């Protein structure tokens, strides 16, 4: 009977993957809970609820979900705003719970309305600037806890208070934080069998306990099953409605993007295809339940998902076990968490924050189109020092306006701006007919029309993936591509890497000046496509293929 619904051959891998993912998630859940302002227990509640229910109802079989850096930063901003309105955390809880609950409901609605299909239209610079801003926020807000001091709740206030960091720091707390960071980075060189975050947490906390150092600790956290936190959410003052709505939308959108990006990574590792809409529904259910239990919302966690897959997880049972493991910790070991120093948690969060910062985007900041660089920097600054909500809105508006201007300029110059042509039903051009008839089973020819920008990148990458394995070479005709933006560059780079792994040669034909300069600026040319694989005419490419590839 069980075999009808579940292949028992996967059981060992699912149990191992789920347990290892749960071990990895434990220290991060506690750290993100503290970062949110709701306490370590809120991180654990959120990890349990989202981990279990997103796995059961979600659309990615191997996804391990829980609190993430971006979701925690937004949650922390909400908590601070709600406290400003009400005067205390206890009085603010109805607003906080209502927002988390509504955010989960929005995600469920997104799933039923196929909103996942529109996420691909978020430009790379906007996502990069926002994520990097989130990473900077975490780093800045953890500086004082890392040194054993209480911290302000906003980045501006922390920077203004920075001199105190150098005069009042707790030496013991600072040493524990440094020990945590060192173990986090060094232990993987010793062994990858045990997650370095867990080793760092345990070693530093045990050292603090036996040395009896006077450092700030997490303190006592509740044990046992959580209770519902719905008291007061139906009597919230109307003045808080706009705050609830704004943050609920941001949490829903950000959680959806975060989860779907992780789902794509899981697809690439498992060679499967996730259900985007179901994934949003599952994440929404998990976040709604987390909210009413007093836990912080989460999303698909990239690190946990990768570890789950690498440890043998193959079905949604692995993600469920990951959440159940955390529940077992809550019921049996939560009292031990009281002895964890806050500087140790800061020592875990700071390295993770550096990973959230988009180093790739910053590396190419001076060589990508200036409009993309400007949008990225503006979104980064507004995210870090202003409003998270406004950062995304302004970024999208700027990206859209700048693209419309670029498209308008192209139109004025008489250039053709259209959609990307698909392979299916795409007819060969006149100068391709003879070669096409002879080699159509071994060589694909792709015609690109108009600028390769953020609106077309997902469609382009999807088409590249559909190229049959029998194909030996892909010719991309770019004579009608006058402009390529940062999203287009990275989409092309990912597509070429994918083709390279499948031993499919890529040739470029008649590359215009701007796309050529940008392809060279980030070393797609010549690292991925050699100079001798770029031709002025398609006839030259045919001659090359006949002599070098087609035997």
C-alpha positions, 0 to 999 in steps of 0.5 A: 500500500505504501509503495503506491504513494512512496518509493521505499528505495528513497527512504534512507536518502530522504531521512539522511538528507532531511536530518542533515538539512535540519542540523544546518538549519538549527543555528541559522533559525536561532540566529535569524530569530534574534536578528528579527527582534522577536527572539530565537524561539521565533526563528525556530517556530518559523523554521518548523512551520515553513519547513514542514508545510512548505515541503508537504504542499510545495512544488519542489520535491527537494526544497528545504525551507525556513527563515532566510536573510532577506525575509528576516531583514524585512521582518525585523523592519516590520517589528521595529515599525510596529513597536514604534506605533504601539510602544512595546513588542507585546502590544505590537504582536497583533500587527506582526502576526497579522502581517505574517499571516496576510503575507502567507495568504498573499503567496497562496493567492499568487500561486492560484493566479499564476503570479510565478510566471511574472517573477521572471520580469524582475530585472537583475540589477533590482534583485541584485541591489536589493539582495546586496542591501539586505546583506549589508543590513545584516552585517551592520546590525550585527556589528554591535552584538558581535562585540557584545553590545546592544545595537540600534535597530536601524543602519543609520543609528548604528553608523552614528553610534559607531564610535562606541563600538571601539570604546565599550566592546566586550573583549570576551564576546568579541573573542567568541565571535571571532572564534565562530567566524574562524571555525565557520570558514576553516572547518570545511577544510577539515571535514564536510561531514558536519556543517561548519555552522553547527560546529562553530555554534557548539564549540564557541558556546561550550567554550563560553559556558566552561570559561564562565565569561560574562557575555550577553546570552540568548537567555531562556526560551520557551520549550514545548509546542507553540500556542496560537498568537491570534489574540488581538489581530481582529481588533487592530487599530485602523492606522496600522492597516497600511503598514500591515498591507505594505509589509505583507506584500513585500514579504509575499513577493520577496518570499516568492522570488527567494523560493523560486530561485532556490527551486531553479537551483534544485531543478538544475541539481536533480534534473527535474522541473518544479511546479512554480505555482504549487511552490508558492501555495506551499510556501504561503501555507507554511508562512501563514501557519508560522505567523499564527504560531509567532514564528518569522516567515521564511522561504526556500533556503538555498544552502539547506536545499543543496545539502538536502540533495547532496545528502540523498534527499529526493522527495518531499519527505526529506524536507518534512523530516528537516522540519520535524527534526527542528520540532524534536529539538524544540521539544527536547533541547531548547533549554540548552539554547539559552546558553548560546552567546549573542556574539556567536550568533552574530559570528554566524550571520555575518559570513552568511550576509557576505554570501547574500551580497552579489559579488558577481554584480559588483565585479561587473559594475563598471562594465555593464550598461551604465543604466543597470549599474545606476539602478543597482546602486540606487536600489542598494542604497535605498534598501540599506539606509531607507525603505525596503518597500520603496527600494523595490518599487523605485528600482522597478520603475527606474529599470522600466523607464531606462529600458523604454528610453533605450527602446525608444532610441533604437526605434528612432534609429530605425532598428527593428525591436521585436521578440525573441524568435523560437526554435519551434516553427522558426524558418531558416533564412535564405542564406541558410537553406542549403546548409540547413537541409543537410545538417539540420539534425546536427546544427541549430541556428538561432535568430535573435531580434532586438535588444536582449534585456531582462524581459526576454532572458527567461524565455531565451534560457528556456529555449536553450534548454530545449535543444536536443542532445543530438545537436553538435553546434548552435549558431546564434545570429546577432546582427539584429541585436543592437543592445544587451543589458546586464540580465541579458549578459548573464542569461547568455552566459548561463546558456553558454555554460549549459551548452558547454556542459552538453558539449555543444559548440556555440558560434556567434554571427555578426555581433554588433559593437555594444553587445560585443563590448559587453561580452568581452567586458565580463570575459564571455569572449574569449573565456566561453566563446573563443575569438575564432568562433565569432564570424562576420557572416553565416557563410564563414560559420558554415565553412568552419563547421564543415571542416572542424565539426561535421565529419 
